[in-house]
Amino acid sequence: MPTWTGGAPAESGRWDNVAWSTTFAFGGLSTRSAGARWTGVAIPQGAVIDAATLTFTISGFIDNARAVGIHQVDNAPALAGGQRGTANTPTGTWSGGAGSKSVDVAAGMQALVDRPGWSSGNALTIRWDGTTSDVSDKTLTAVSLTVDWHDPFTNYERTAEDAVGVVDAAAAGAGWARDGADTVGIADAAEHLMPTVRDGFDTATVSDAAAATLIPGISRGTADSVPAIDQVKASIVRFDPPPPPWQDVLTLPEFWEAVVDPHRVSDWSAEIVNPDEVVLDELLPFEDGQVVVESERAHWWSVTFDVPDAAWYPRRETDPLHAHSRHTIQLWFHLWLPRSMQWVRIPCGRTYPRVGEISADGDLPPGGFDVTGVSALATIRHYLTPIDVSGMRAHTAIETILSAVAPTLRRDLTPSMHSLPPEYILGEVHAGDPVADMHSIAQAAGMVLYEDRVGVIRLDPHPDATVVADWSQGVVQSISVRSVDAAVTVNSLVVASGSREVDPPVMAVAQITDPTDPISVTHGIFYPDKLVLDEVTTEAQCAQVAALRLATLREETREVNLVALFQPHIDPLRVVALGEAEFDAVGPHRVTGWSTRLDTDGLQAVLARGVVGDR
């Protein structure tokens, strides 16, 4: 819960009857009292005071207990004459004797912050009463005020009766005066209050016979005053707001603090989603598992679960884990943000369940069964009929293929200016590989086809060399670097069109010409290769593919394997910065894949490629 610590007061002194002086001591007269004022009290109006303690030290010995109270004014003014008589109800007492004292002033603080005119940042004044001569000229030192509180609107810890003070609506009579003139019924009064109810709670439909769902401490504007809330029969409905959209989570500075904290609190969950995109109430139970994502596979995401509950085994086609049910499993990584006291979550793949066979007698393996999740592109098998994509732009061609072989899969395809050859027909009946063909079209357009974290098939430009995460400190636990066999090194790549529609043939050459690169052609050594593609038809298209493919091949000459604190937000093909000078793994590296166990240890095995440059 939040704590406000006032520390030493901004002002202190005493009242001699009505006159004020800055001497922080008592006098021998009953008309003398000590006072102190704190400014900038950061406690919101309507907060629940869990504890409030005033501590101080008094010089010398006193015989009897004395009263102390908080002035009940909305925003205490600077200390001055005439304030001694300000109402302090309720008050507390401090014991006799000498030395340090501790007084419970929670009741006074609660009364203060419950005032309609109180707001966070206001000032408050505390008064010590002196009524007998034994406190004469005793001084006060080491004064401090500490308040523990919570906001009932975001951290509800009390019953409805505690928070509202429920009374029977009938006790309010036929109605209440509003604006000093109108008379309104219970329903009208409740309806008038509802627009000011704070976020985080639901409000019920109200009629004269119904109970209103209302919150204490709501705004009561002077221009349109409303009845006191305890005149309405009320109850509070606790409402936990949903976590923020995961894309918004990545914009929170607190997320970036928590995700690299080795002592972070995290968890995993697996939702079952039906074909209408409705999440089932019950989560998939699992004891162990693994999620893997690899950009070099035709379909990136896969996951395995160890399900301990035999009741989840799919025996009918309508069961959630049956392959014919068209249900999917959405995997989530949950992270606790301690400062804002909320859970946030990052999706880590949407997959289709596949469950192995059981024994001939129908028995399940001891300890449960395994579920494998495959991503959307893995569910596409063959063409049902040849598909004509002649002359189409890349995104239109891929949309045409998906509409024919997987019409229900969700997709979001970025438009491309790349056009296919004038005559381009794909597929044979019950043969061919639509996924491989779509990847080839995407590559020719300088783009990448993949499934995102929530199962949407996307066509996007190939990610550039922008660094999206700094892993140079604290994240990487171990690392190893392996150089690829020099026999596959390429520094000069020719891309040519293989289309029969292109006459004369067209081609383009891309070379590594940076003299600082050890395999640059400027050093006089050539490692040539050639790539022939039917999907390119112009020299410009050949040049684009050659540059992209050569940059990819250059990255592949250094392979980095590392173990890191799990970073759920890193997508394959994105670039991270490493700083392992001991292993010569410094600078930008492109992540090509990663895997992690579905536990709370939070370690991630990552495969990355080095020598990343601009494309």
Solvent accessible surface area in square Angstrom, and as a share of the most:
residue,aa,sasa,rsa
1,M,116,0.52
2,P,57,0.36
3,T,75,0.44
4,W,29,0.10
5,T,86,0.50
6,G,20,0.19
7,G,25,0.24
8,A,83,0.64
9,P,27,0.17
10,A,69,0.53
11,E,54,0.24
12,S,35,0.22
13,G,0,0.00
14,R,34,0.12
15,W,0,0.00
16,D,42,0.22
17,N,82,0.42
18,V,97,0.56
19,A,57,0.44
20,W,56,0.20
21,S,39,0.25
22,T,113,0.66
23,T,72,0.42
24,F,35,0.15
25,A,4,0.03
26,F,0,0.00
27,G,0,0.00
28,G,28,0.27
29,L,104,0.52
30,S,65,0.42
31,T,51,0.30
32,R,58,0.21
33,S,0,0.00
34,A,0,0.00
35,G,0,0.00
36,A,0,0.00
37,R,37,0.13
38,W,4,0.01
39,T,69,0.40
40,G,44,0.42
41,V,0,0.00
42,A,56,0.44
43,I,0,0.00
44,P,31,0.19
45,Q,23,0.10
46,G,9,0.08
47,A,0,0.00
48,V,13,0.08
49,I,8,0.04
50,D,55,0.28
51,A,42,0.33
52,A,1,0.01
53,T,47,0.27
54,L,0,0.00
55,T,50,0.29
56,F,3,0.01
57,T,43,0.25
58,I,2,0.01
59,S,52,0.34
60,G,39,0.37
61,F,132,0.55
62,I,0,0.00
63,D,93,0.48
64,N,85,0.44
65,A,61,0.47
66,R,11,0.04
67,A,34,0.27
68,V,1,0.01
69,G,2,0.02
70,I,1,0.00
71,H,5,0.02
72,Q,24,0.11
73,V,44,0.25
74,D,53,0.27
75,N,86,0.44
76,A,2,0.02
77,P,77,0.48
78,A,58,0.45
79,L,13,0.06
80,A,46,0.36
81,G,43,0.42
82,G,54,0.52
83,Q,28,0.12
84,R,61,0.22
85,G,71,0.68
86,T,33,0.19
87,A,64,0.50
88,N,11,0.05
89,T,105,0.61
90,P,46,0.29
91,T,78,0.46
92,G,14,0.14
93,T,94,0.54
94,W,3,0.01
95,S,71,0.46
96,G,27,0.26
97,G,15,0.15
98,A,57,0.44
99,G,27,0.26
100,S,91,0.59
101,K,18,0.07
102,S,80,0.52
103,V,2,0.01
104,D,106,0.55
105,V,6,0.04
106,A,22,0.17
107,A,62,0.48
108,G,4,0.04
109,M,0,0.00
110,Q,43,0.19
111,A,35,0.27
112,L,0,0.00
113,V,0,0.00
114,D,70,0.36
115,R,76,0.28
116,P,90,0.57
117,G,41,0.40
118,W,4,0.01
119,S,55,0.35
120,S,62,0.40
121,G,42,0.40
122,N,19,0.10
123,A,4,0.03
124,L,1,0.01
125,T,1,0.01
126,I,0,0.00
127,R,30,0.11
128,W,0,0.00
129,D,28,0.14
130,G,1,0.01
131,T,74,0.43
132,T,60,0.35
133,S,81,0.52
134,D,34,0.17
135,V,0,0.00
136,S,41,0.27
137,D,97,0.50
138,K,37,0.16
139,T,57,0.33
140,L,6,0.03
141,T,77,0.45
142,A,81,0.63
143,V,12,0.07
144,S,30,0.20
145,L,0,0.00
146,T,47,0.28
147,V,0,0.00
148,D,40,0.21
149,W,31,0.11
150,H,3,0.01
151,D,26,0.13
152,P,4,0.03
153,F,5,0.02
154,T,96,0.56
155,N,44,0.23
156,Y,52,0.20
157,E,95,0.42
158,R,95,0.35
159,T,76,0.44
160,A,20,0.16
161,E,110,0.49
162,D,88,0.46
163,A,20,0.15
164,V,11,0.06
165,G,34,0.33
166,V,53,0.30
167,V,63,0.36
168,D,93,0.48
169,A,17,0.13
170,A,82,0.64
171,A,88,0.68
172,A,21,0.17
173,G,44,0.43
174,A,103,0.80
175,G,19,0.18
176,W,20,0.07
177,A,71,0.55
178,R,53,0.20
179,D,74,0.39
180,G,76,0.73
181,A,83,0.64
182,D,76,0.39
183,T,105,0.61
184,V,16,0.09
185,G,22,0.21
186,I,23,0.12
187,A,18,0.14
188,D,73,0.38
189,A,0,0.00
190,A,0,0.00
191,E,113,0.51
192,H,50,0.22
193,L,2,0.01
194,M,36,0.16
195,P,111,0.70
196,T,58,0.34
197,V,21,0.12
198,R,78,0.28
199,D,134,0.70
200,G,16,0.15
201,F,16,0.07
202,D,69,0.36
203,T,60,0.35
204,A,44,0.34
205,T,131,0.76
206,V,27,0.15
207,S,56,0.36
208,D,99,0.51
209,A,105,0.81
210,A,41,0.32
211,A,48,0.37
212,A,2,0.01
213,T,7,0.04
214,L,0,0.00
215,I,2,0.01
216,P,25,0.15
217,G,12,0.12
218,I,4,0.02
219,S,77,0.50
220,R,62,0.23
221,G,40,0.39
222,T,142,0.82
223,A,97,0.75
224,D,55,0.29
225,S,51,0.33
226,V,22,0.13
227,P,9,0.06
228,A,49,0.38
229,I,14,0.07
230,D,68,0.35
231,Q,65,0.29
232,V,1,0.00
233,K,97,0.41
234,A,3,0.03
235,S,49,0.32
236,I,18,0.09
237,V,67,0.38
238,R,96,0.35
239,F,76,0.32
240,D,103,0.53
241,P,85,0.53
242,P,103,0.65
243,P,57,0.36
244,P,38,0.24
245,P,83,0.52
246,W,51,0.18
247,Q,104,0.46
248,D,70,0.36
249,V,0,0.00
250,L,47,0.23
251,T,102,0.59
252,L,55,0.27
253,P,97,0.61
254,E,17,0.07
255,F,0,0.00
256,W,96,0.34
257,E,95,0.43
258,A,9,0.07
259,V,0,0.00
260,V,65,0.37
261,D,56,0.29
262,P,101,0.63
263,H,159,0.71
264,R,35,0.13
265,V,81,0.47
266,S,12,0.08
267,D,71,0.37
268,W,21,0.07
269,S,15,0.09
270,A,0,0.00
271,E,20,0.09
272,I,1,0.00
273,V,3,0.02
274,N,33,0.17
275,P,55,0.35
276,D,114,0.59
277,E,83,0.37
278,V,84,0.48
279,V,69,0.40
280,L,53,0.26
281,D,151,0.78
282,E,111,0.50
283,L,88,0.44
284,L,4,0.02
285,P,44,0.28
286,F,43,0.18
287,E,121,0.54
288,D,54,0.28
289,G,4,0.04
290,Q,57,0.25
291,V,2,0.01
292,V,32,0.19
293,V,0,0.00
294,E,71,0.32
295,S,18,0.12
296,E,106,0.48
297,R,73,0.27
298,A,46,0.35
299,H,57,0.25
300,W,11,0.04
301,W,4,0.02
302,S,24,0.16
303,V,5,0.03
304,T,62,0.36
305,F,3,0.01
306,D,48,0.25
307,V,0,0.00
308,P,49,0.31
309,D,61,0.32
310,A,50,0.39
311,A,92,0.71
312,W,31,0.11
313,Y,23,0.09
314,P,15,0.09
315,R,146,0.53
316,R,168,0.61
317,E,102,0.46
318,T,111,0.65
319,D,20,0.11
320,P,39,0.25
321,L,2,0.01
322,H,40,0.18
323,A,49,0.38
324,H,123,0.55
325,S,13,0.08
326,R,137,0.50
327,H,24,0.11
328,T,10,0.06
329,I,1,0.01
330,Q,3,0.01
331,L,3,0.01
332,W,24,0.08
333,F,2,0.01
334,H,35,0.16
335,L,1,0.01
336,W,69,0.24
337,L,1,0.00
338,P,81,0.51
339,R,161,0.59
340,S,56,0.36
341,M,114,0.51
342,Q,59,0.26
343,W,104,0.37
344,V,1,0.00
345,R,61,0.22
346,I,1,0.01
347,P,0,0.00
348,C,1,0.01
349,G,2,0.02
350,R,25,0.09
351,T,3,0.02
352,Y,44,0.17
353,P,2,0.01
354,R,83,0.30
355,V,37,0.21
356,G,50,0.48
357,E,171,0.77
358,I,47,0.24
359,S,59,0.38
360,A,120,0.93
361,D,108,0.56
362,G,27,0.26
363,D,85,0.44
364,L,36,0.18
365,P,69,0.43
366,P,138,0.87
367,G,64,0.61
368,G,10,0.10
369,F,10,0.04
370,D,98,0.51
371,V,0,0.00
372,T,53,0.31
373,G,0,0.00
374,V,31,0.18
375,S,0,0.00
376,A,2,0.02
377,L,1,0.01
378,A,33,0.25
379,T,43,0.25
380,I,16,0.08
381,R,189,0.69
382,H,94,0.42
383,Y,0,0.00
384,L,114,0.57
385,T,72,0.42
386,P,68,0.43
387,I,11,0.06
388,D,80,0.41
389,V,0,0.00
390,S,36,0.23
391,G,40,0.38
392,M,53,0.24
393,R,93,0.34
394,A,0,0.00
395,H,41,0.19
396,T,55,0.32
397,A,0,0.00
398,I,0,0.00
399,E,64,0.29
400,T,40,0.24
401,I,0,0.00
402,L,0,0.00
403,S,54,0.35
404,A,43,0.33
405,V,28,0.16
406,A,11,0.08
407,P,88,0.56
408,T,102,0.60
409,L,17,0.08
410,R,87,0.32
411,R,59,0.21
412,D,74,0.39
413,L,28,0.14
414,T,47,0.27
415,P,100,0.63
416,S,10,0.06
417,M,155,0.69
418,H,12,0.06
419,S,38,0.25
420,L,5,0.03
421,P,1,0.01
422,P,96,0.60
423,E,103,0.46
424,Y,25,0.09
425,I,105,0.53
426,L,19,0.09
427,G,23,0.22
428,E,119,0.53
429,V,82,0.47
430,H,128,0.57
431,A,34,0.26
432,G,43,0.42
433,D,73,0.38
434,P,0,0.00
435,V,8,0.05
436,A,46,0.36
437,D,37,0.19
438,M,0,0.00
439,H,47,0.21
440,S,35,0.23
441,I,1,0.00
442,A,1,0.01
443,Q,61,0.27
444,A,0,0.00
445,A,7,0.05
446,G,12,0.12
447,M,15,0.07
448,V,21,0.12
449,L,1,0.00
450,Y,37,0.14
451,E,2,0.01
452,D,21,0.11
453,R,6,0.02
454,V,35,0.20
455,G,9,0.09
456,V,17,0.10
457,I,0,0.00
458,R,66,0.24
459,L,0,0.00
460,D,38,0.20
461,P,81,0.51
462,H,36,0.16
463,P,17,0.11
464,D,79,0.41
465,A,18,0.14
466,T,85,0.49
467,V,67,0.38
468,V,61,0.35
469,A,11,0.09
470,D,98,0.51
471,W,4,0.01
472,S,41,0.26
473,Q,156,0.69
474,G,67,0.65
475,V,3,0.01
476,V,23,0.13
477,Q,103,0.46
478,S,58,0.38
479,I,16,0.08
480,S,58,0.37
481,V,45,0.26
482,R,127,0.46
483,S,79,0.51
484,V,42,0.24
485,D,96,0.50
486,A,72,0.56
487,A,91,0.71
488,V,88,0.50
489,T,19,0.11
490,V,11,0.06
491,N,0,0.00
492,S,9,0.06
493,L,3,0.01
494,V,35,0.20
495,V,0,0.00
496,A,8,0.06
497,S,12,0.08
498,G,31,0.29
499,S,15,0.09
500,R,230,0.84
501,E,81,0.36
502,V,25,0.14
503,D,126,0.65
504,P,103,0.65
505,P,97,0.61
506,V,34,0.20
507,M,94,0.42
508,A,12,0.09
509,V,84,0.48
510,A,15,0.11
511,Q,78,0.35
512,I,21,0.11
513,T,78,0.45
514,D,72,0.38
515,P,90,0.57
516,T,117,0.68
517,D,19,0.10
518,P,107,0.67
519,I,30,0.15
520,S,1,0.00
521,V,16,0.09
522,T,82,0.48
523,H,94,0.42
524,G,56,0.54
525,I,99,0.50
526,F,114,0.47
527,Y,73,0.28
528,P,102,0.64
529,D,69,0.36
530,K,117,0.50
531,L,51,0.25
532,V,86,0.49
533,L,21,0.10
534,D,72,0.37
535,E,15,0.07
536,V,0,0.00
537,T,25,0.15
538,T,61,0.35
539,E,113,0.50
540,A,76,0.59
541,Q,23,0.10
542,C,0,0.00
543,A,46,0.35
544,Q,90,0.40
545,V,1,0.00
546,A,0,0.00
547,A,55,0.43
548,L,25,0.12
549,R,76,0.28
550,L,9,0.04
551,A,26,0.20
552,T,29,0.17
553,L,28,0.14
554,R,26,0.10
555,E,5,0.02
556,E,43,0.19
557,T,19,0.11
558,R,50,0.18
559,E,21,0.09
560,V,0,0.00
561,N,63,0.32
562,L,5,0.03
563,V,51,0.29
564,A,0,0.00
565,L,14,0.07
566,F,1,0.00
567,Q,3,0.01
568,P,0,0.00
569,H,18,0.08
570,I,1,0.01
571,D,45,0.23
572,P,5,0.03
573,L,19,0.09
574,R,99,0.36
575,V,0,0.00
576,V,0,0.00
577,A,21,0.16
578,L,4,0.02
579,G,32,0.31
580,E,44,0.20
581,A,79,0.61
582,E,153,0.69
583,F,88,0.36
584,D,98,0.51
585,A,0,0.00
586,V,92,0.53
587,G,20,0.19
588,P,54,0.34
589,H,5,0.02
590,R,3,0.01
591,V,0,0.00
592,T,10,0.06
593,G,4,0.03
594,W,7,0.02
595,S,21,0.14
596,T,7,0.04
597,R,108,0.40
598,L,9,0.04
599,D,54,0.28
600,T,91,0.53
601,D,105,0.55
602,G,7,0.07
603,L,85,0.42
604,Q,1,0.00
605,A,51,0.39
606,V,5,0.03
607,L,49,0.25
608,A,0,0.00
609,R,22,0.08
610,G,0,0.00
611,V,56,0.32
612,V,17,0.10
613,G,39,0.37
614,D,136,0.71
615,R,91,0.33
